[in-house]
Amino acid sequence: MSSTHDELAATIDAMVQPGKGLLAADESTSTIARRFEAIGLASTEDSRRAYRQLLLGTRGLGEFISGVILYEETLGQKADDGTPLPQLAAEQGIVPGIKVDSGKIPLALAPGDEITQGLDGLAERLVGYKRQGARFAKWRAVFNIGPRLPSAAAIDANAHALARYAAICQAQGIVPIVEPEVLMDGDHSQARCAEVSEAVLVGVFEALRRQAVVLEHMVLKPGMVLPGESSGVKALPAVVGAQTLSVLKRTVPAAVPGILFLSGGQSPEEASANLDAMHRSGPLPWHLGFSYGRALQDPVLKAWKGQPANIAAAQTALLKRSRLNSAATLGRYAATLETS
């Protein structure tokens, strides 16, 4: 058994744990600027560093969070006492990871479809990221839903890019998180979301096999099967859970150790309730957890407001949300816990 194999297996064991999930704190500079604008805070290198120090310095977070996805800027930043921010996470048993894609652009000759960039020079970048403490990576592909979207070309192109990224990561001893996000934007039905999600996942796993990606050494980060955000329909958690599991059981091999859902625009409460519903249907072949960004951070930002005096309240909000999502991964979440 190679040392790379052992390294990947050890990272998977640290990331995929019962009752735990990931904190997605990998917002790009432009995205976090929008989040800060909502609380009246200017986005500067220091304000971003202060916020991410707040997140990673939350005592007790490692009880519910097994890994954190960081933005490249954060990987090189330090806490007030000089501790590298990735080390701040590692000291709590939280595995540091890094977003490595370069964002999305329109897919040529495919109106309405998009493709994610970032493969050029990826192997070399991973060497540097690993030196800074990253043990896993994340690549996000997006799929827009429309009457004729996504096209077969978009599914194939993004699946190929995800698989090439995953193969490059594994060759460098970095665990890849494969994120094929079927967007909630639009007025489509839940059935249409299920149809597209199934087609996307079939394409992704076919591409992963062609690229010889070891399924036991990767993590899948999909969205849940939901009605379009502007459809006017709110599906009950039991329905979301059943529809999502139906798609996953048809498409995701049991060899995949963990499926960590993105929140994708759901409210914090919805993301917890829908995840919980999936754990009430009996044994599953994979660990189902969370890799939430907004669904963990929105309450934190509202409590913090960029004020040092509010750090303790913001960290309390993060711990509460993390604890509730931990309960959801065990089928123990209830709406009454929101106010307890």
MIKE-228559 format. One record per residue (C-alpha): x, y, z; residue in three letters. Coordinates in steps of 0.05 Angstrom, whole numbers, always signed. Layout:
REM residues N
nuke c1:X, c2:Y, c3:Z, rest:ALA
...
***
This chain:
REM residues 340
nuke c1:+0, c2:+0, c3:+0, rest:MET
nuke c1:+31, c2:+67, c3:-22, rest:SER
nuke c1:+44, c2:+125, c3:+25, rest:SER
nuke c1:-3, c2:+168, c3:-18, rest:THR
nuke c1:-58, c2:+116, c3:-8, rest:HIS
nuke c1:-47, c2:+118, c3:+67, rest:ASP
nuke c1:-46, c2:+194, c3:+67, rest:GLU
nuke c1:-112, c2:+198, c3:+29, rest:LEU
nuke c1:-145, c2:+146, c3:+73, rest:ALA
nuke c1:-123, c2:+182, c3:+136, rest:ALA
nuke c1:-152, c2:+248, c3:+111, rest:THR
nuke c1:-218, c2:+214, c3:+92, rest:ILE
nuke c1:-222, c2:+184, c3:+162, rest:ASP
nuke c1:-211, c2:+253, c3:+193, rest:ALA
nuke c1:-262, c2:+287, c3:+148, rest:MET
nuke c1:-318, c2:+236, c3:+146, rest:VAL
nuke c1:-340, c2:+226, c3:+218, rest:GLN
nuke c1:-409, c2:+210, c3:+248, rest:PRO
nuke c1:-442, c2:+272, c3:+275, rest:GLY
nuke c1:-396, c2:+320, c3:+239, rest:LYS
nuke c1:-393, c2:+361, c3:+175, rest:GLY
nuke c1:-353, c2:+415, c3:+140, rest:LEU
nuke c1:-354, c2:+490, c3:+147, rest:LEU
nuke c1:-349, c2:+521, c3:+77, rest:ALA
nuke c1:-312, c2:+587, c3:+88, rest:ALA
nuke c1:-283, c2:+592, c3:+18, rest:ASP
nuke c1:-322, c2:+652, c3:-8, rest:GLU
nuke c1:-284, c2:+690, c3:-61, rest:SER
nuke c1:-265, c2:+763, c3:-48, rest:THR
nuke c1:-325, c2:+787, c3:-88, rest:SER
nuke c1:-374, c2:+740, c3:-54, rest:THR
nuke c1:-352, c2:+757, c3:+17, rest:ILE
nuke c1:-356, c2:+831, c3:-1, rest:ALA
nuke c1:-430, c2:+822, c3:-15, rest:ARG
nuke c1:-439, c2:+785, c3:+51, rest:ARG
nuke c1:-403, c2:+840, c3:+88, rest:PHE
nuke c1:-443, c2:+894, c3:+52, rest:GLU
nuke c1:-506, c2:+864, c3:+81, rest:ALA
nuke c1:-480, c2:+878, c3:+152, rest:ILE
nuke c1:-452, c2:+947, c3:+134, rest:GLY
nuke c1:-379, c2:+925, c3:+135, rest:LEU
nuke c1:-325, c2:+942, c3:+84, rest:ALA
nuke c1:-288, c2:+882, c3:+56, rest:SER
nuke c1:-214, c2:+891, c3:+67, rest:THR
nuke c1:-158, c2:+840, c3:+75, rest:GLU
nuke c1:-159, c2:+853, c3:+150, rest:ASP
nuke c1:-234, c2:+849, c3:+159, rest:SER
nuke c1:-235, c2:+784, c3:+121, rest:ARG
nuke c1:-178, c2:+758, c3:+164, rest:ARG
nuke c1:-213, c2:+780, c3:+228, rest:ALA
nuke c1:-277, c2:+745, c3:+207, rest:TYR
nuke c1:-244, c2:+679, c3:+189, rest:ARG
nuke c1:-204, c2:+682, c3:+253, rest:GLN
nuke c1:-270, c2:+688, c3:+289, rest:LEU
nuke c1:-296, c2:+626, c3:+255, rest:LEU
nuke c1:-234, c2:+582, c3:+263, rest:LEU
nuke c1:-220, c2:+607, c3:+334, rest:GLY
nuke c1:-289, c2:+585, c3:+360, rest:THR
nuke c1:-274, c2:+539, c3:+419, rest:ARG
nuke c1:-310, c2:+473, c3:+416, rest:GLY
nuke c1:-323, c2:+477, c3:+341, rest:LEU
nuke c1:-284, c2:+412, c3:+329, rest:GLY
nuke c1:-338, c2:+374, c3:+366, rest:GLU
nuke c1:-385, c2:+385, c3:+307, rest:PHE
nuke c1:-340, c2:+406, c3:+248, rest:ILE
nuke c1:-288, c2:+358, c3:+219, rest:SER
nuke c1:-261, c2:+402, c3:+163, rest:GLY
nuke c1:-261, c2:+473, c3:+136, rest:VAL
nuke c1:-257, c2:+496, c3:+64, rest:ILE
nuke c1:-214, c2:+558, c3:+59, rest:LEU
nuke c1:-202, c2:+610, c3:+5, rest:TYR
nuke c1:-131, c2:+618, c3:-20, rest:GLU
nuke c1:-122, c2:+684, c3:+16, rest:GLU
nuke c1:-141, c2:+653, c3:+83, rest:THR
nuke c1:-92, c2:+596, c3:+75, rest:LEU
nuke c1:-35, c2:+647, c3:+81, rest:GLY
nuke c1:-65, c2:+691, c3:+136, rest:GLN
nuke c1:-48, c2:+690, c3:+210, rest:LYS
nuke c1:-87, c2:+702, c3:+274, rest:ALA
nuke c1:-72, c2:+761, c3:+319, rest:ASP
nuke c1:-21, c2:+719, c3:+358, rest:ASP
nuke c1:+16, c2:+698, c3:+294, rest:GLY
nuke c1:-15, c2:+629, c3:+288, rest:THR
nuke c1:-29, c2:+610, c3:+215, rest:PRO
nuke c1:-104, c2:+606, c3:+206, rest:LEU
nuke c1:-101, c2:+534, c3:+179, rest:PRO
nuke c1:-64, c2:+514, c3:+242, rest:GLN
nuke c1:-118, c2:+547, c3:+284, rest:LEU
nuke c1:-167, c2:+497, c3:+254, rest:ALA
nuke c1:-120, c2:+438, c3:+258, rest:ALA
nuke c1:-109, c2:+450, c3:+333, rest:GLU
nuke c1:-183, c2:+433, c3:+342, rest:GLN
nuke c1:-179, c2:+371, c3:+300, rest:GLY
nuke c1:-210, c2:+407, c3:+240, rest:ILE
nuke c1:-178, c2:+388, c3:+174, rest:VAL
nuke c1:-159, c2:+449, c3:+131, rest:PRO
nuke c1:-178, c2:+447, c3:+57, rest:GLY
nuke c1:-176, c2:+494, c3:-1, rest:ILE
nuke c1:-221, c2:+516, c3:-59, rest:LYS
nuke c1:-179, c2:+507, c3:-122, rest:VAL
nuke c1:-224, c2:+524, c3:-181, rest:ASP
nuke c1:-220, c2:+592, c3:-215, rest:SER
nuke c1:-294, c2:+604, c3:-222, rest:GLY
nuke c1:-344, c2:+595, c3:-279, rest:LYS
nuke c1:-351, c2:+626, c3:-348, rest:ILE
nuke c1:-402, c2:+615, c3:-404, rest:PRO
nuke c1:-392, c2:+550, c3:-441, rest:LEU
nuke c1:-375, c2:+564, c3:-513, rest:ALA
nuke c1:-432, c2:+549, c3:-563, rest:LEU
nuke c1:-478, c2:+529, c3:-507, rest:ALA
nuke c1:-522, c2:+589, c3:-488, rest:PRO
nuke c1:-543, c2:+588, c3:-415, rest:GLY
nuke c1:-492, c2:+535, c3:-395, rest:ASP
nuke c1:-428, c2:+548, c3:-356, rest:GLU
nuke c1:-360, c2:+515, c3:-347, rest:ILE
nuke c1:-311, c2:+519, c3:-289, rest:THR
nuke c1:-238, c2:+538, c3:-301, rest:GLN
nuke c1:-174, c2:+524, c3:-262, rest:GLY
nuke c1:-141, c2:+460, c3:-286, rest:LEU
nuke c1:-79, c2:+495, c3:-315, rest:ASP
nuke c1:-23, c2:+492, c3:-265, rest:GLY
nuke c1:-66, c2:+457, c3:-213, rest:LEU
nuke c1:-15, c2:+404, c3:-194, rest:ALA
nuke c1:+37, c2:+457, c3:-180, rest:GLU
nuke c1:-12, c2:+499, c3:-139, rest:ARG
nuke c1:-31, c2:+438, c3:-98, rest:LEU
nuke c1:+41, c2:+428, c3:-77, rest:VAL
nuke c1:+42, c2:+498, c3:-48, rest:GLY
nuke c1:-27, c2:+491, c3:-15, rest:TYR
nuke c1:-6, c2:+425, c3:+17, rest:LYS
nuke c1:+56, c2:+459, c3:+45, rest:ARG
nuke c1:+10, c2:+511, c3:+77, rest:GLN
nuke c1:-30, c2:+457, c3:+112, rest:GLY
nuke c1:-86, c2:+438, c3:+63, rest:ALA
nuke c1:-104, c2:+364, c3:+62, rest:ARG
nuke c1:-165, c2:+366, c3:+16, rest:PHE
nuke c1:-190, c2:+410, c3:-41, rest:ALA
nuke c1:-256, c2:+431, c3:-71, rest:LYS
nuke c1:-278, c2:+443, c3:-143, rest:TRP
nuke c1:-348, c2:+469, c3:-159, rest:ARG
nuke c1:-384, c2:+459, c3:-224, rest:ALA
nuke c1:-453, c2:+491, c3:-235, rest:VAL
nuke c1:-512, c2:+467, c3:-276, rest:PHE
nuke c1:-568, c2:+515, c3:-293, rest:ASN
nuke c1:-638, c2:+485, c3:-300, rest:ILE
nuke c1:-682, c2:+506, c3:-358, rest:GLY
nuke c1:-729, c2:+472, c3:-408, rest:PRO
nuke c1:-667, c2:+451, c3:-448, rest:ARG
nuke c1:-613, c2:+463, c3:-395, rest:LEU
nuke c1:-565, c2:+436, c3:-378, rest:PRO
nuke c1:-544, c2:+411, c3:-447, rest:SER
nuke c1:-508, c2:+344, c3:-456, rest:ALA
nuke c1:-446, c2:+384, c3:-474, rest:ALA
nuke c1:-448, c2:+421, c3:-408, rest:ALA
nuke c1:-456, c2:+357, c3:-368, rest:ILE
nuke c1:-399, c2:+324, c3:-406, rest:ASP
nuke c1:-352, c2:+383, c3:-402, rest:ALA
nuke c1:-362, c2:+396, c3:-328, rest:ASN
nuke c1:-359, c2:+322, c3:-310, rest:ALA
nuke c1:-293, c2:+316, c3:-347, rest:HIS
nuke c1:-264, c2:+377, c3:-311, rest:ALA
nuke c1:-287, c2:+351, c3:-243, rest:LEU
nuke c1:-255, c2:+283, c3:-258, rest:ALA
nuke c1:-190, c2:+312, c3:-282, rest:ARG
nuke c1:-186, c2:+356, c3:-220, rest:TYR
nuke c1:-201, c2:+296, c3:-175, rest:ALA
nuke c1:-147, c2:+254, c3:-208, rest:ALA
nuke c1:-95, c2:+310, c3:-202, rest:ILE
nuke c1:-112, c2:+319, c3:-128, rest:CYS
nuke c1:-106, c2:+245, c3:-112, rest:GLN
nuke c1:-39, c2:+242, c3:-148, rest:ALA
nuke c1:-14, c2:+296, c3:-100, rest:GLN
nuke c1:-42, c2:+263, c3:-37, rest:GLY
nuke c1:-99, c2:+313, c3:-32, rest:ILE
nuke c1:-171, c2:+288, c3:-22, rest:VAL
nuke c1:-217, c2:+318, c3:-74, rest:PRO
nuke c1:-287, c2:+343, c3:-58, rest:ILE
nuke c1:-327, c2:+336, c3:-122, rest:VAL
nuke c1:-382, c2:+389, c3:-123, rest:GLU
nuke c1:-432, c2:+385, c3:-181, rest:PRO
nuke c1:-483, c2:+438, c3:-160, rest:GLU
nuke c1:-550, c2:+436, c3:-194, rest:VAL
nuke c1:-574, c2:+507, c3:-181, rest:LEU
nuke c1:-639, c2:+524, c3:-145, rest:MET
nuke c1:-648, c2:+586, c3:-190, rest:ASP
nuke c1:-711, c2:+582, c3:-232, rest:GLY
nuke c1:-784, c2:+561, c3:-229, rest:ASP
nuke c1:-773, c2:+488, c3:-245, rest:HIS
nuke c1:-808, c2:+432, c3:-208, rest:SER
nuke c1:-777, c2:+385, c3:-158, rest:GLN
nuke c1:-786, c2:+328, c3:-209, rest:ALA
nuke c1:-745, c2:+368, c3:-260, rest:ARG
nuke c1:-691, c2:+379, c3:-208, rest:CYS
nuke c1:-689, c2:+304, c3:-194, rest:ALA
nuke c1:-684, c2:+290, c3:-269, rest:GLU
nuke c1:-626, c2:+338, c3:-279, rest:VAL
nuke c1:-590, c2:+316, c3:-215, rest:SER
nuke c1:-592, c2:+244, c3:-237, rest:GLU
nuke c1:-565, c2:+260, c3:-306, rest:ALA
nuke c1:-509, c2:+302, c3:-277, rest:VAL
nuke c1:-488, c2:+249, c3:-226, rest:LEU
nuke c1:-488, c2:+194, c3:-278, rest:VAL
nuke c1:-442, c2:+237, c3:-321, rest:GLY
nuke c1:-397, c2:+254, c3:-264, rest:VAL
nuke c1:-385, c2:+182, c3:-241, rest:PHE
nuke c1:-374, c2:+158, c3:-312, rest:GLU
nuke c1:-320, c2:+211, c3:-319, rest:ALA
nuke c1:-289, c2:+194, c3:-251, rest:LEU
nuke c1:-282, c2:+122, c3:-273, rest:ARG
nuke c1:-251, c2:+141, c3:-339, rest:ARG
nuke c1:-199, c2:+182, c3:-301, rest:GLN
nuke c1:-184, c2:+125, c3:-253, rest:ALA
nuke c1:-205, c2:+166, c3:-192, rest:VAL
nuke c1:-206, c2:+123, c3:-129, rest:VAL
nuke c1:-278, c2:+130, c3:-103, rest:LEU
nuke c1:-258, c2:+111, c3:-33, rest:GLU
nuke c1:-212, c2:+172, c3:-30, rest:HIS
nuke c1:-261, c2:+226, c3:-51, rest:MET
nuke c1:-321, c2:+262, c3:-22, rest:VAL
nuke c1:-384, c2:+282, c3:-61, rest:LEU
nuke c1:-416, c2:+350, c3:-48, rest:LYS
nuke c1:-483, c2:+354, c3:-84, rest:PRO
nuke c1:-545, c2:+396, c3:-73, rest:GLY
nuke c1:-611, c2:+368, c3:-48, rest:MET
nuke c1:-669, c2:+355, c3:-96, rest:VAL
nuke c1:-712, c2:+417, c3:-87, rest:LEU
nuke c1:-764, c2:+457, c3:-127, rest:PRO
nuke c1:-737, c2:+519, c3:-161, rest:GLY
nuke c1:-729, c2:+579, c3:-116, rest:GLU
nuke c1:-780, c2:+621, c3:-156, rest:SER
nuke c1:-830, c2:+563, c3:-166, rest:SER
nuke c1:-871, c2:+584, c3:-106, rest:GLY
nuke c1:-868, c2:+513, c3:-79, rest:VAL
nuke c1:-837, c2:+493, c3:-12, rest:LYS
nuke c1:-826, c2:+418, c3:-7, rest:ALA
nuke c1:-833, c2:+385, c3:+61, rest:LEU
nuke c1:-769, c2:+356, c3:+91, rest:PRO
nuke c1:-795, c2:+285, c3:+84, rest:ALA
nuke c1:-806, c2:+296, c3:+10, rest:VAL
nuke c1:-738, c2:+329, c3:+0, rest:VAL
nuke c1:-705, c2:+272, c3:+36, rest:GLY
nuke c1:-741, c2:+218, c3:-3, rest:ALA
nuke c1:-729, c2:+251, c3:-71, rest:GLN
nuke c1:-656, c2:+264, c3:-56, rest:THR
nuke c1:-642, c2:+194, c3:-31, rest:LEU
nuke c1:-677, c2:+164, c3:-92, rest:SER
nuke c1:-629, c2:+201, c3:-138, rest:VAL
nuke c1:-568, c2:+184, c3:-97, rest:LEU
nuke c1:-585, c2:+110, c3:-92, rest:LYS
nuke c1:-590, c2:+107, c3:-168, rest:ARG
nuke c1:-525, c2:+142, c3:-182, rest:THR
nuke c1:-473, c2:+143, c3:-126, rest:VAL
nuke c1:-432, c2:+79, c3:-114, rest:PRO
nuke c1:-429, c2:+53, c3:-43, rest:ALA
nuke c1:-353, c2:+59, c3:-47, rest:ALA
nuke c1:-358, c2:+135, c3:-38, rest:VAL
nuke c1:-346, c2:+145, c3:+37, rest:PRO
nuke c1:-382, c2:+211, c3:+46, rest:GLY
nuke c1:-436, c2:+254, c3:+15, rest:ILE
nuke c1:-433, c2:+324, c3:+45, rest:LEU
nuke c1:-490, c2:+368, c3:+21, rest:PHE
nuke c1:-485, c2:+441, c3:+2, rest:LEU
nuke c1:-539, c2:+486, c3:+28, rest:SER
nuke c1:-549, c2:+521, c3:-39, rest:GLY
nuke c1:-592, c2:+579, c3:-16, rest:GLY
nuke c1:-634, c2:+543, c3:+36, rest:GLN
nuke c1:-646, c2:+578, c3:+102, rest:SER
nuke c1:-606, c2:+550, c3:+161, rest:PRO
nuke c1:-669, c2:+518, c3:+188, rest:GLU
nuke c1:-688, c2:+486, c3:+122, rest:GLU
nuke c1:-618, c2:+459, c3:+111, rest:ALA
nuke c1:-620, c2:+425, c3:+179, rest:SER
nuke c1:-690, c2:+397, c3:+173, rest:ALA
nuke c1:-679, c2:+369, c3:+103, rest:ASN
nuke c1:-614, c2:+336, c3:+122, rest:LEU
nuke c1:-647, c2:+306, c3:+184, rest:ASP
nuke c1:-703, c2:+276, c3:+142, rest:ALA
nuke c1:-653, c2:+234, c3:+103, rest:MET
nuke c1:-629, c2:+200, c3:+166, rest:HIS
nuke c1:-698, c2:+176, c3:+186, rest:ARG
nuke c1:-706, c2:+127, c3:+128, rest:SER
nuke c1:-660, c2:+71, c3:+153, rest:GLY
nuke c1:-588, c2:+51, c3:+140, rest:PRO
nuke c1:-551, c2:+84, c3:+82, rest:LEU
nuke c1:-489, c2:+61, c3:+44, rest:PRO
nuke c1:-452, c2:+127, c3:+54, rest:TRP
nuke c1:-442, c2:+177, c3:+110, rest:HIS
nuke c1:-489, c2:+236, c3:+97, rest:LEU
nuke c1:-466, c2:+301, c3:+126, rest:GLY
nuke c1:-462, c2:+375, c3:+110, rest:PHE
nuke c1:-414, c2:+423, c3:+78, rest:SER
nuke c1:-452, c2:+487, c3:+90, rest:TYR
nuke c1:-431, c2:+559, c3:+77, rest:GLY
nuke c1:-489, c2:+608, c3:+84, rest:ARG
nuke c1:-531, c2:+559, c3:+126, rest:ALA
nuke c1:-476, c2:+560, c3:+179, rest:LEU
nuke c1:-451, c2:+631, c3:+170, rest:GLN
nuke c1:-513, c2:+675, c3:+162, rest:ASP
nuke c1:-530, c2:+675, c3:+236, rest:PRO
nuke c1:-456, c2:+688, c3:+252, rest:VAL
nuke c1:-451, c2:+749, c3:+207, rest:LEU
nuke c1:-516, c2:+778, c3:+235, rest:LYS
nuke c1:-491, c2:+770, c3:+306, rest:ALA
nuke c1:-421, c2:+797, c3:+291, rest:TRP
nuke c1:-436, c2:+858, c3:+248, rest:LYS
nuke c1:-361, c2:+870, c3:+244, rest:GLY
nuke c1:-357, c2:+892, c3:+317, rest:GLN
nuke c1:-303, c2:+863, c3:+363, rest:PRO
nuke c1:-352, c2:+867, c3:+421, rest:ALA
nuke c1:-397, c2:+817, c3:+385, rest:ASN
nuke c1:-346, c2:+762, c3:+373, rest:ILE
nuke c1:-370, c2:+719, c3:+431, rest:ALA
nuke c1:-442, c2:+724, c3:+408, rest:ALA
nuke c1:-422, c2:+707, c3:+337, rest:ALA
nuke c1:-382, c2:+646, c3:+359, rest:GLN
nuke c1:-441, c2:+624, c3:+401, rest:THR
nuke c1:-485, c2:+628, c3:+339, rest:ALA
nuke c1:-435, c2:+587, c3:+300, rest:LEU
nuke c1:-432, c2:+533, c3:+354, rest:LEU
nuke c1:-508, c2:+530, c3:+358, rest:LYS
nuke c1:-517, c2:+522, c3:+283, rest:ARG
nuke c1:-461, c2:+470, c3:+280, rest:SER
nuke c1:-492, c2:+432, c3:+338, rest:ARG
nuke c1:-560, c2:+431, c3:+303, rest:LEU
nuke c1:-531, c2:+405, c3:+238, rest:ASN
nuke c1:-492, c2:+353, c3:+277, rest:SER
nuke c1:-558, c2:+330, c3:+306, rest:ALA
nuke c1:-588, c2:+328, c3:+236, rest:ALA
nuke c1:-533, c2:+280, c3:+213, rest:THR
nuke c1:-556, c2:+232, c3:+268, rest:LEU
nuke c1:-630, c2:+240, c3:+255, rest:GLY
nuke c1:-639, c2:+278, c3:+320, rest:ARG
nuke c1:-657, c2:+348, c3:+296, rest:TYR
nuke c1:-724, c2:+379, c3:+314, rest:ALA
nuke c1:-750, c2:+449, c3:+302, rest:ALA
nuke c1:-760, c2:+458, c3:+377, rest:THR
nuke c1:-684, c2:+456, c3:+384, rest:LEU
nuke c1:-680, c2:+523, c3:+348, rest:GLU
nuke c1:-706, c2:+560, c3:+409, rest:THR
nuke c1:-678, c2:+516, c3:+464, rest:SER
***
